[in-house]
Amino acid sequence: MKVEVQFRNLPGTEAAVGWAGGHTIVADRPIGKAGGLGIGLNGAQMLALAIGGCFCNDLRYTAEELGVALGEISIDVTLSLEGTPLVATLAQMNVTCSTLDGTDASGVIERARSTCMVSNSLARGLPVEISMSA
């Protein structure tokens, strides 16, 4: 199984638009940083969103497998960055989740933790290969 996304220059800016299927996202830098206009997310924000978004989805997958109806889901991700070059050194995720019948959702959360593709991939050290063409 493979997932492919593309990024291309966003005409009239120094930002990039990325897409996967029919979904799009804009990548940019803050205003005044390397031509950034602040019209999109930076890499750290996209990484934190990937971590939290994947976990949201895995909570739903897990709940469906267990036959549990979820109520409110709240996920906050804090990504710590340091060094030169800047790298992510820690992702902290706070998960709050309720069930519609009021039972404890901790089992759903724990099972989702064990199956979450993004956080498990990062924890195992995902290699990134970069090829070039001019």
N, C-alpha and C positions, 0 to 999 in steps of 0.2 A: 504494500500500500504506500502511495506517495501523495504528498500535497504540494502543489506548485502555486506560487504567487509571483506577480510581476510588479516592478516599480519602473516608472518612467518620469521624465521631467514634466512638471506641471507648467504648461505654456504661460509665459509672462511672469514667471516667478523663478526662484532658485529652490523651490520645494519639489517634492516628488509625490505623485499619486500612485498608490499601490492597489492591486485588486486581486481577489480570489473569487472566481465565479462572478456573480453579480454584486459582490460587496466591495466597497472601496474605503480607503483610508488615505489621509494626507500626512506625509512625514515632512517636518520642517524643524528649524532651529528657532530659538527665541529671537524676538526683534533685535536687530543689530549684531547678531552673532553669525559670522560667516555668511552674510546675505540673507539670513532668516527673516521671515515676516511674521512669525508666530501664528501661522495659519493652520498648523498641524501639530501632531505629537512628535516629541523627540524619541530617540531609541529607548531611553530609560523608561519613559512613560509607556511605550508600546510593550516593553518587556513586563512591566508591572501589570498592565492590563491583560497580557497573555496569561500570566500566572493566575490572576483572580478570575478571569473569564473562563479559563479551562476548568478551574475548580467549581465555579457556578454550574457549568454544564455537567461535570462529573457528579455533583450532588444530585442533580435531576436524574441522570442515568442510574445511579446507585439506588435512589429512592424508588424508581420504577421497578428495578430488579427485586427489591425487597418488599414491594407492595405497600410502600409508605407514601402518603400524600403530604407533601411539604407545604408549609405556609410561607412565612417571610424568610428571605435569605438576605444576609448582610455580610459582605466581605470587604475588608480593608487591607490593602497591601502597601507596605512600606519597603522601598528598595533602597538599601544603603550603597553608596558609591564612593570610591576613593582611588587614589593613585594617578600616575601618569604612565601610560595612557589610562584614562578613567575606566574602571571596571566595576561591575556589580559585585559586592562582597557578601551581601546578606539580603534575603527576601523574608520579610516577616508578614504573615497573613493572619488576621483575626477573623474568625468565622463565627457568625451567629446564625442559627437556623432553628426554625420551629416546625412542628408537624401540625396538621389540621385537627388531629384528634387529641393534641396536648401531650402525647407521649414524648419521652426523651429522644432527641435527634442525634445524640452523640455517636451512636452506632453507625448512622448514615455518614456522618462527618468522618469518622475513623476509616470506614471502608472507602470513601471517596479519596481520602489521603493516600491510600495504598494503590489506587488505580489512576491517579491524576497524571496524564501524559506529560504536561509541561513541567510541573514541579519534579516529577520523577526523572525526566530527561535531564533537567538542569542538575539535579543532585548527583546523577551518575556521570556528569561531565560530557556533555554533547560536543563531539568534534565538529568544527566548521571548516569546510574546504572551500577555498576561493580560487576560481580559475579566471583568467583575464583574456580579453580580446580588445584590440585597439580599433 
